[in-house]
Amino acid sequence: MTETVALYMRLSSEDANEGESFSIGNQRDLLHHFLKGHREFDGCTVMEFCDDGYTGTNFDRPEVQKMLSMAGNPIRCIIVKDFSRFGRNLIEVGDYLDQIFPFLGVRFIAVNEDYDSKKSLGSAVSLDVSLKAMVYEMYSRDISEKIRCVQKAKMKKGEYLCAIAFYGYKKSGTEKNKLEIDEPAADVVRRIFRMAADGTAPTQIALSLNTEGILSPLAYRRRNHTDGGDGKWPVTLPTGQGTMSGALFVMNGIRAVWSAGNEPQWTFPKSRQ
C-alpha cells in the first residue's frame, strides 16, 4: 500500500484524570502497533497529527484542522485510538463518518472500537457508533462540570490554581496551591506603589527601574526558570502610551491597576479607597 495514512492523537485536561492509558505516548504506541499488525499498511506513508490540551467537544483544534484539510488528498485513511479521540460531539462526528469521509474517499478506523468504515455496511454510522458517540459527548460535559466545581471549591478555600504566581509572590515549596511572598520582587512592588502614590508617572517608574537594571516581571520569571530575557521594563506601546497601562500589582491583598487614559491614575477597589 502506497497511500498516505494519518494517525490522529488527542489529549485534553478532562482526559488527564483517566490516567496513563490516555497519554499521547500510549496512543502513538497503540496506533503504530496496529499498523505493524496489518500488512495492508506496509509501505504506506504515515503522518502524525497531535492535539495536546484540546477538548474534543468541538473541532477548533489546529492539528485536526490541518489533517482534515488534507483528507482525500493525500490522506486516504485516518486511524484513531477510539471515537472520543477524534471528537465527542455526536452530530459532528456523525457528519464526518457518514457523509464527508465517504464523499472524499477517506477510510476511517477506530482501533479500540473495532470500527473500520471499509467494512461497514450501508450507513457508515451504525446504531452502536451513534450510542458510543452520544456517551462520549455526555461524559465530556459531565467531567467538565465536575472539574469546574472542584476548582471553584478550591478557590473558595483560598487555594491558588494558576500556573504562574503574581509578581511579588512565589508558589509555596511546602504547601500545594499556596502562595508565599517573594521578597526581592515584593520590594520592587512596594517601591512601585510608593512612587505611584507620590505622583510619579508610569513611564518614569519604568525608566527608573530600567536605569537601575531591575528586571521586569517577565524577565525576572524567565531568569528564575533559566529561559532568558532582556530584563527591560517596557516603556512605550505602539499607541504611544506607557505599557504599564492595565498592569496589575498586588500588595497586602490590595489590587491596584494603572490605567493610562486622558487622566492616567492608579485605581483601587472602592472598599479600599
C-alpha positions, 0 to 999 in steps of 0.5 A: 500500500502506497497511500498516505495514512494519518494517525490522529492523537488527542489529549485534553485536561478532562482526559488527564484524570483517566490516567496513563492509558490516555497519554499521547505516548500510549496512543502513538504506541497503540496506533503504530502497533496496529499498523505493524499488525496489518500488512495492508499498511506496509509501505504506506506513508504515515503522518502524525497529527497531535492535539495536546490540551484540546477538548474534543467537544468541538473541532477548533483544534489546529492539528485536526484542522490541518489533517482534515484539510488534507483528507482525500488528498493525500490522506486516504485513511485516518486511524484513531485510538477510539471515537472520543479521540477524534471528537465527542460531539455526536452530530459532528462526528456523525457528519464526518463518518457518514457523509464527508469521509465517504464523499472524499474517499477517506477510510476511517478506523477506530482501533479500540472500537473495532470500527473500520468504515471499509467494512461497514455496511450501508450507513457508515454510522451504525446504531452502536457508533451513534450510542458510543458517540452520544456517551462520549459527548455526555461524559465530556460535559459531565467531567467538565462540570465536575472539574469546574466545581472542584476548582471553584471549591478550591478557590473558595478555600483560598487555594491558588490554581494558576500556573504562574504566581503574581509578581511579588509572590512565589508558589509555596515549596511546602504547601500545594496551591499556596502562595508565599511572598517573594521578597526581592520582587515584593520590594520592587512592588512596594517601591512601585506603589510608593512612587505611584502614590507620590505622583510619579508617572508610569513611564518614569517608574519604568525608566527608573527601574530600567536605569537601575537594571531591575528586571521586569516581571517577565524577565525576572520569571524567565531568569528564575526558570533559566529561559532568558530575557532582556530584563527591560521594563517596557516603556512605550506601546505602539499607541504611544502610551506607557505599557504599564497601562492595565498592569496589575500589582498586588500588595497586602491583598490590595489590587491596584491597576494603572490605567493610562487614559486622558487622566492616567491614575492608579485605581483601587477597589472602592472598599479600599479607597 
